[in-house]
Structures are given as C-alpha cells and as structure tokens.
Amino acid sequence: MGISQTPMCDDIGVLISSDPVAIDQASFDMITKHCEEFKHYNGEQTLIHGEKIGLGSRAYEIKEI
C-alpha cells in the first residue's frame, strides 16, 4: 500500500497446506481468535464459495511441529 501500518495482531505463527481453502479458513479462524478488530471483516462468504466451487475444503487440522 506504500504506507507503514500498525499490525492488527501479534505474530501467530506460520501455516502450511496444499489446500488453499483450508489454509485460508485456518488463518481466518486464528486471526479472528486473537484480534478483536479483525472480527468485523466477513471473510466467511468467500471461504464458503471457494469450497462450493471445488477449490478445496474448509475443514482443517492444525499440527504443531
């Protein structure tokens, strides 16, 4: 954006997946859990649509390594 912005939340780690919808769902869930401000964004409809058109699954399992 060409400007310095204040982070919305602290570093919550790195996620890896071969499923683009699952990784986005997991990221969305983790950020909304840690950041009150982010809860106002409605990304759920995009994730539902991605699963519906076959881009991946919203189901995920987080494994710490």
C-alpha positions in Angstrom: 0.0 0.0 0.0 3.0 2.3 0.2 2.5 3.2 3.8 3.6 1.8 7.1 0.7 0.2 9.1 0.3 -0.9 12.6 0.0 -4.7 12.9 -3.6 -5.9 13.7 -2.3 -8.7 16.0 0.9 -10.2 17.2 2.8 -12.9 15.3 0.7 -16.1 15.5 3.0 -18.4 13.5 3.2 -19.9 10.0 0.7 -22.2 8.4 1.4 -24.6 5.5 -1.1 -26.5 3.5 -1.7 -27.9 0.0 -5.4 -26.9 0.3 -5.9 -23.2 -0.4 -9.4 -23.0 1.2 -8.3 -24.9 4.3 -5.3 -22.7 4.8 -7.4 -19.5 4.4 -10.0 -20.9 6.8 -7.4 -21.8 9.4 -5.7 -18.4 9.0 -9.1 -16.6 9.3 -10.0 -18.5 12.4 -6.7 -17.9 14.1 -6.6 -14.2 13.4 -10.2 -13.7 14.5 -9.5 -15.5 17.7 -6.6 -13.2 18.5 -7.7 -9.9 17.1 -11.0 -8.1 18.0 -10.6 -5.6 15.1 -10.5 -8.4 12.5 -13.8 -9.9 13.7 -15.6 -7.1 11.8 -14.4 -8.4 8.5 -16.7 -11.0 6.9 -14.4 -13.4 5.0 -16.7 -16.4 5.7 -18.7 -16.0 2.5 -15.5 -16.1 0.3 -14.4 -19.3 2.1 -17.9 -20.9 1.6 -17.9 -20.0 -2.1 -14.3 -21.4 -2.6 -15.4 -24.7 -1.1 -18.6 -24.8 -3.1 -16.8 -24.3 -6.4 -14.3 -27.1 -5.6 -11.2 -25.1 -4.7 -10.7 -27.1 -1.5 -12.3 -27.9 1.8 -12.8 -25.6 4.8 -12.0 -28.5 7.1 -8.5 -28.5 8.6 -6.4 -29.9 11.4 -3.6 -27.9 12.9 -0.5 -29.9 13.8 2.4 -28.2 15.6 5.9 -29.2 14.5 
